[in-house]
Amino acid sequence: MGFTIIRTDSKGNVPFVNTEATKFGSESNIPGDRSGLWDTYHQDDGSKYYYTTNGVANPTLKMRPGEVQRWRLLNGAAGETLPIILENHELHVLANDGINITEMITLPVNEPYVMGSGNRVDLLIKAGEPGIYKLQVLDPRGEFSVTPQGIAPGPRRARIGTHFPGQNPADFPVTLATIVVEGREMSMNLPEGPLPKTSGIPTREEMLTTPLDEKRNVSFEICGQTTMANPEDRLPSCGWYFDLYDADYWGGIEFTNLLMMRDDDDMGVPNPVFDPEMPRINYQKEGLFDKDEDLFSDMFAGNYEEWTVINRSFSDHPFHIHVNPFLITHINGEEIPVPEWRDTILVPAATATGGGRDINNAVYGTVTFRTYFNLNFPGTYVMHCHILTHEDINMMQRISVLP
């Protein structure tokens, strides 16, 4: 089942972007403000949105009592996070992003599986008593983990635009499908023991014991010019990159937000003459996507590497890399009992300390993983935030695996 969200204006048209926008999102505290890049989705009061399953709003599926079905789910939405439950049923997890886990994980009744944009999951569903049940999306601001193993639960906020659906608790729960359990009982068993290993990737033992060729740190960062007057809202990189990406970069239109994906080991140097608009200088690498430039120059096929992705924003970001999956070992510094293979993972948002929203006085969300660059697949590809409204304004980087 593929889940998408369709937005239309009052006439049923699907709008694109506000070409006159100078910022990422409009101000929620200004009535009627529709000045953000994506606010064309809500350009009039008659705009609508539809959650669809395989292109249909709330289809009906049928099961027999005791029947076991395998469901393959895809979050194909542009950026929404989907904490999914089937009312009064357990979810039995077999695979994340098409890669089998070691042994099936069973989530308790009404405990959701959290799908970031681009995530896939294989589930077994064992139908219960005859009745009607809803497959639902819960409010992502609940305390949910990014992994079915329950590590580091927290609110799963994904900022994709101030006026998008899902910004209000009253929007939830959303029904994706209705499941009718009826008919003659079927007595089907759930599997036990280890699951088959997915081919084409190293074993977990190889991944965890092979000496590392490289360690890297990558960060998601957001800079907003409207808040840069406040030091607590301004990351050290903001001044430098705002100077670099001026109106000419954006095609002659000033744009007041930067959504970046950076090499976090490129930390610049202190400004010898303190400038509150530019606290650090001389960063060596692009923070925004450059189609002609790799973020790293020393990635080689056959290498084993460990990466930590750091989130310096108050929104979750789904990290996705093309071609090579990765084995997650830690979430927010907490070790996962059984490392999980993924190719997309929500990196938890930062959490402010001491109250307020001081991004420089916060505990940053992190995901640590190990990856192997397959000898058979050298080449150039990308990694990015899988919220498309973030990727589309350059929260992405080009990388090349060299022979």
C-alpha positions as CSV (number, residue, x, y, z in Angstrom):
1,M,0.0,0.0,0.0
2,G,1.4,3.4,-1.0
3,F,0.3,6.4,1.0
4,T,0.3,9.9,-0.6
5,I,-1.3,13.2,0.1
6,I,-3.0,15.3,-2.7
7,R,-3.6,19.0,-2.1
8,T,-5.9,21.1,-4.4
9,D,-7.3,24.5,-4.5
10,S,-11.1,25.1,-4.4
11,K,-11.3,24.3,-8.2
12,G,-9.5,21.0,-7.9
13,N,-6.3,22.2,-9.4
14,V,-3.0,21.1,-7.8
15,P,-0.8,24.2,-7.4
16,F,3.0,24.2,-7.3
17,V,5.0,27.0,-5.7
18,N,4.7,30.7,-5.0
19,T,7.2,32.0,-7.5
20,E,7.3,35.4,-5.7
21,A,8.2,33.9,-2.3
22,T,11.2,35.2,-0.4
23,K,11.0,32.7,2.5
24,F,10.4,29.0,3.2
25,G,7.1,29.4,5.2
26,S,4.6,32.1,6.0
27,E,4.1,33.4,9.5
28,S,1.5,31.4,11.4
29,N,0.8,34.4,13.7
30,I,-0.1,36.7,10.9
31,P,-3.7,36.1,9.7
32,G,-4.0,35.4,6.0
33,D,-0.3,35.3,5.4
34,R,0.4,33.2,2.3
35,S,3.9,34.5,1.4
36,G,5.8,31.3,1.9
37,L,7.3,29.2,-0.9
38,W,4.8,26.4,-0.6
39,D,1.7,28.3,0.5
40,T,0.2,28.1,-3.0
41,Y,-1.2,24.9,-1.7
42,H,-3.5,27.1,0.4
43,Q,-4.0,30.1,-1.8
44,D,-7.7,30.3,-1.1
45,D,-10.1,29.3,1.7
46,G,-11.5,26.4,-0.4
47,S,-8.2,24.4,-0.6
48,K,-8.5,20.7,0.2
49,Y,-6.3,17.8,1.0
50,Y,-6.7,14.0,0.7
51,Y,-4.8,11.2,2.2
52,T,-4.8,8.3,-0.4
53,T,-4.0,4.7,-0.3
54,N,-3.0,3.3,-3.7
55,G,-4.6,6.4,-5.1
56,V,-7.9,6.0,-3.3
57,A,-9.2,7.8,-0.3
58,N,-10.0,5.3,2.5
59,P,-10.4,2.1,0.5
60,T,-12.0,-1.0,2.1
61,L,-9.9,-4.1,2.5
62,K,-11.3,-7.5,3.7
63,M,-9.8,-10.2,5.8
64,R,-11.0,-13.4,7.4
65,P,-10.7,-13.9,11.2
66,G,-7.4,-15.4,12.0
67,E,-6.0,-14.7,8.6
68,V,-2.4,-13.5,8.3
69,Q,-1.6,-11.1,5.5
70,R,1.7,-9.5,4.5
71,W,1.5,-5.8,3.9
72,R,4.2,-3.7,2.2
73,L,3.7,-0.1,3.1
74,L,5.3,3.0,1.5
75,N,5.2,6.6,2.8
76,G,5.1,8.3,-0.6
77,A,4.0,11.7,0.8
78,A,6.1,14.8,0.1
79,G,7.2,15.2,3.7
80,E,4.6,14.1,6.3
81,T,5.6,11.7,9.0
82,L,3.1,8.8,9.4
83,P,2.8,7.0,12.8
84,I,0.6,4.1,11.6
85,I,-1.6,1.8,13.6
86,L,-4.3,-0.7,12.8
87,E,-7.0,-0.4,15.5
88,N,-6.9,-3.1,18.1
89,H,-4.2,-5.1,16.2
90,E,-0.6,-5.8,16.7
91,L,1.9,-4.9,14.0
92,H,4.5,-7.6,13.3
93,V,7.5,-6.0,11.6
94,L,9.5,-8.1,9.1
95,A,11.6,-5.6,7.1
96,N,12.6,-1.9,7.1
97,D,13.1,-0.3,3.7
98,G,13.0,-3.8,2.0
99,I,15.7,-5.3,4.2
100,N,14.8,-8.1,6.6
101,I,15.4,-7.6,10.3
102,T,17.0,-10.4,12.3
103,E,13.8,-11.6,14.0
104,M,10.2,-10.3,13.7
105,I,9.4,-7.4,16.1
106,T,5.9,-7.2,17.4
107,L,4.5,-3.8,18.3
108,P,1.8,-3.8,21.0
109,V,-1.8,-3.0,20.1
110,N,-2.1,0.7,19.1
111,E,1.7,1.3,19.3
112,P,2.5,2.9,15.9
113,Y,5.2,2.1,13.4
114,V,6.6,5.5,12.4
115,M,7.2,6.1,8.7
116,G,9.2,9.1,7.6
117,S,8.8,10.3,4.0
118,G,10.3,7.6,1.8
119,N,10.2,4.9,4.4
120,R,8.9,1.4,3.5
121,V,8.0,-1.4,5.9
122,D,6.9,-5.0,5.6
123,L,4.3,-6.1,8.2
124,L,2.4,-9.2,9.0
125,I,-1.2,-8.6,10.1
126,K,-3.1,-11.3,11.9
127,A,-6.8,-10.5,11.7
128,G,-8.7,-10.5,15.0
129,E,-12.4,-10.9,15.8
130,P,-15.0,-10.0,13.2
131,G,-15.6,-6.3,13.0
132,I,-14.5,-3.1,11.3
133,Y,-11.1,-1.6,12.0
134,K,-9.3,1.5,10.8
135,L,-5.8,1.8,9.5
136,Q,-4.9,5.2,10.9
137,V,-2.2,7.9,11.1
138,L,-1.8,9.3,14.6
139,D,-0.7,12.8,15.5
140,P,3.0,12.7,15.0
141,R,3.5,15.0,18.0
142,G,3.1,12.0,20.3
143,E,6.0,10.4,22.0
144,F,7.1,7.9,19.3
145,S,10.4,6.3,18.4
146,V,11.9,6.4,14.9
147,T,12.6,2.6,15.2
148,P,10.2,-0.2,16.2
149,Q,12.7,-1.1,18.9
150,G,11.4,1.9,20.9
151,I,14.8,3.8,21.3
152,A,14.7,7.5,22.2
153,P,11.0,8.3,21.8
154,G,9.9,11.9,21.2
155,P,7.6,14.1,19.1
156,R,8.0,13.4,15.4
157,R,7.5,16.9,14.0
158,A,8.4,17.5,10.4
159,R,8.1,21.1,9.3
160,I,7.0,21.2,5.7
161,G,5.2,24.5,5.6
162,T,3.1,26.5,8.1
163,H,-0.2,25.9,6.4
164,F,0.1,22.3,5.4
165,P,-2.2,19.7,6.9
166,G,-1.0,18.1,10.1
167,Q,-0.1,21.3,11.8
168,N,-3.1,21.0,14.2
169,P,-3.9,18.1,16.6
170,A,-7.5,18.3,15.4
171,D,-6.3,16.9,12.0
172,F,-5.7,13.5,13.6
173,P,-6.3,10.6,13.5
174,V,-6.5,10.2,9.8
175,T,-8.0,7.0,8.3
176,L,-5.9,5.5,5.5
177,A,-8.1,2.4,4.9
178,T,-11.0,0.5,6.5
179,I,-10.4,-3.2,7.2
180,V,-13.5,-5.4,7.4
181,V,-12.9,-8.7,9.2
182,E,-15.6,-11.2,8.3
183,G,-16.4,-14.7,7.0
184,R,-15.2,-18.2,8.0
185,E,-12.3,-18.3,10.4
186,M,-8.8,-19.1,9.2
187,S,-6.3,-20.4,11.6
188,M,-2.9,-19.1,10.4
189,N,0.3,-19.0,12.4
190,L,2.9,-16.2,12.6
191,P,6.5,-17.2,11.9
192,E,9.0,-17.8,14.7
193,G,12.8,-17.7,14.8
194,P,15.3,-15.9,12.6
195,L,14.2,-14.4,9.4
196,P,16.0,-15.0,6.1
197,K,19.0,-12.8,5.5
198,T,18.6,-10.2,2.7
199,S,21.2,-10.9,-0.1
200,G,23.7,-8.5,-1.5
201,I,24.7,-6.8,1.8
202,P,27.4,-7.8,4.4
203,T,26.4,-9.6,7.5
204,R,25.8,-7.6,10.7
205,E,28.9,-9.2,12.2
206,E,31.0,-8.0,9.2
207,M,29.6,-4.5,9.5
208,L,30.3,-4.3,13.3
209,T,33.7,-5.9,13.4
210,T,35.5,-4.9,10.2
211,P,38.0,-2.0,10.9
212,L,36.7,1.3,9.7
213,D,38.3,3.1,6.8
214,E,36.7,6.5,7.7
215,K,34.5,8.3,10.2
216,R,32.3,11.2,9.1
217,N,29.9,13.7,10.5
218,V,27.1,15.3,8.5
219,S,24.6,17.9,9.8
220,F,21.2,19.2,8.9
221,E,21.0,22.9,9.6
222,I,18.4,25.6,9.1
223,C,19.2,29.3,9.0
224,G,16.5,32.0,8.9
225,Q,17.4,35.6,8.2
226,T,14.3,36.8,9.9
227,T,15.5,35.4,13.2
228,M,19.3,36.0,12.8
229,A,19.0,39.2,14.8
230,N,18.6,37.0,17.8
231,P,22.0,35.2,18.6
232,E,20.1,32.3,20.1
233,D,18.5,31.6,16.8
234,R,21.7,31.8,14.7
235,L,23.9,28.8,14.2
236,P,27.6,29.5,13.8
237,S,27.4,28.7,10.1
238,C,24.5,31.1,9.3
239,G,26.4,34.3,8.7
240,W,29.0,32.8,6.4
241,Y,26.5,30.9,4.2
242,F,24.0,33.8,4.0
243,D,26.9,35.9,2.6
244,L,27.7,33.2,0.1
245,Y,24.1,32.5,-1.1
246,D,23.0,36.0,-2.0
247,A,20.1,37.1,-4.3
248,D,22.2,36.3,-7.4
249,Y,22.4,32.7,-6.2
250,W,18.6,32.5,-6.1
251,G,18.2,34.0,-9.6
252,G,17.9,37.6,-8.5
253,I,15.3,37.0,-5.8
254,E,16.3,37.4,-2.2
255,F,15.5,34.3,-0.1
256,T,15.7,34.5,3.6
257,N,15.9,30.8,4.6
258,L,18.7,28.3,4.1
259,L,18.1,24.6,4.6
260,M,21.5,23.0,4.5
261,M,23.2,19.6,4.6
262,R,26.8,20.1,5.5
263,D,30.0,18.2,6.3
264,D,30.0,18.8,10.0
265,D,33.8,18.3,10.2
266,D,34.1,21.5,8.2
267,M,33.6,23.9,11.1
268,G,35.2,27.1,9.7
269,V,37.4,29.3,11.9
270,P,36.6,32.0,14.5
271,N,36.2,35.5,13.1
272,P,39.3,37.5,14.3
273,V,37.1,40.6,14.5
274,F,33.8,39.7,16.1
275,D,30.9,40.2,13.8
276,P,27.5,39.2,15.2
277,E,26.3,38.5,11.7
278,M,29.2,36.2,10.9
279,P,30.5,34.5,14.1
280,R,32.6,32.0,12.1
281,I,34.3,32.3,8.7
282,N,36.2,30.4,6.0
283,Y,34.0,27.3,5.7
284,Q,35.6,25.1,3.0
285,K,32.6,23.3,1.5
286,E,29.2,24.1,0.1
287,G,26.3,23.9,2.5
288,L,23.7,23.7,-0.3
289,F,23.6,21.3,-3.2
290,D,26.1,21.8,-6.0
291,K,25.6,19.5,-9.0
292,D,29.2,19.8,-9.9
293,E,30.9,19.3,-6.5
294,D,31.1,16.2,-4.2
295,L,30.9,16.8,-0.5
296,F,33.7,14.2,0.0
297,S,36.7,13.5,-2.2
298,D,37.8,10.2,-0.5
299,M,34.9,7.8,-0.6
300,F,36.1,4.5,-2.2
301,A,34.3,1.3,-3.2
302,G,35.0,-1.5,-0.7
303,N,35.3,0.9,2.2
304,Y,33.6,0.4,5.6
305,E,32.7,3.8,7.2
306,E,30.8,5.1,10.3
307,W,28.7,8.2,9.9
308,T,26.9,10.3,12.5
309,V,24.1,12.5,11.1
310,I,23.4,15.5,13.4
311,N,20.2,17.5,13.4
312,R,20.6,21.1,14.4
313,S,17.0,22.1,13.9
314,F,13.7,21.7,15.8
315,S,12.2,19.5,13.0
316,D,12.8,15.8,12.2
317,H,14.6,15.2,8.9
318,P,14.5,11.8,7.1
319,F,18.1,11.1,5.9
320,H,18.3,9.2,2.7
321,I,21.2,8.1,0.6
322,H,21.1,6.5,-2.8
323,V,22.5,3.0,-3.8
324,N,24.1,1.9,-0.5
325,P,21.9,1.1,2.6
326,F,23.3,1.5,6.1
327,L,23.2,-0.3,9.4
328,I,21.9,1.9,12.3
329,T,23.7,1.4,15.6
330,H,22.7,4.4,17.7
331,I,19.8,6.9,18.0
332,N,20.5,10.0,20.0
333,G,23.7,8.3,21.2
334,E,21.7,5.4,22.6
335,E,22.7,2.0,21.3
336,I,20.1,0.0,19.4
337,P,19.8,-3.5,20.9
338,V,19.7,-5.1,17.4
339,P,21.2,-2.8,14.6
340,E,18.8,-2.2,11.8
341,W,19.5,-1.9,8.0
342,R,17.8,1.1,6.4
343,D,18.2,3.4,3.4
344,T,16.0,6.1,5.0
345,I,15.8,7.1,8.7
346,L,14.3,10.0,10.6
347,V,17.0,11.9,12.4
348,P,15.3,13.2,15.6
349,A,14.9,17.0,16.1
350,A,17.0,19.0,18.5
351,T,15.6,19.5,22.0
352,A,16.0,22.9,23.6
353,T,17.5,23.0,27.1
354,G,16.5,25.5,29.8
355,G,13.2,26.3,28.1
356,G,12.7,28.5,25.0
357,R,13.9,27.6,21.5
358,D,17.6,28.5,21.7
359,I,19.1,26.4,18.9
360,N,22.6,27.0,20.3
361,N,21.6,25.7,23.7
362,A,20.0,22.5,22.7
363,V,20.6,18.7,22.6
364,Y,20.9,17.8,18.9
365,G,19.3,14.7,17.5
366,T,21.7,12.2,16.0
367,V,21.7,8.9,14.1
368,T,24.9,6.8,13.9
369,F,25.3,4.1,11.3
370,R,27.9,2.0,9.5
371,T,27.9,1.6,5.8
372,Y,29.7,-0.4,3.2
373,F,30.3,0.9,-0.3
374,N,29.7,-2.1,-2.6
375,L,32.6,-2.8,-5.0
376,N,30.1,-3.4,-7.8
377,F,28.5,0.1,-7.6
378,P,31.0,2.9,-7.8
379,G,29.6,6.2,-9.2
380,T,28.0,9.5,-8.4
381,Y,24.7,9.9,-6.6
382,V,23.0,12.0,-3.9
383,M,22.0,12.0,-0.3
384,H,19.3,14.3,1.0
385,C,16.5,15.1,3.4
386,H,13.5,13.1,2.1
387,I,11.1,15.9,2.9
388,L,10.9,17.1,-0.7
389,T,10.2,20.7,0.2
390,H,13.6,20.6,2.0
391,E,15.4,18.7,-0.7
392,D,14.1,21.0,-3.4
393,I,15.7,24.1,-1.8
394,N,19.1,22.3,-1.5
395,M,19.1,20.2,1.6
396,M,21.0,17.7,-0.4
397,Q,24.6,16.8,-1.4
398,R,26.3,15.1,-4.2
399,I,28.7,12.2,-3.3
400,S,30.9,10.0,-5.4
401,V,32.1,6.5,-4.6
402,L,35.4,6.1,-6.5
403,P,36.6,2.7,-7.9
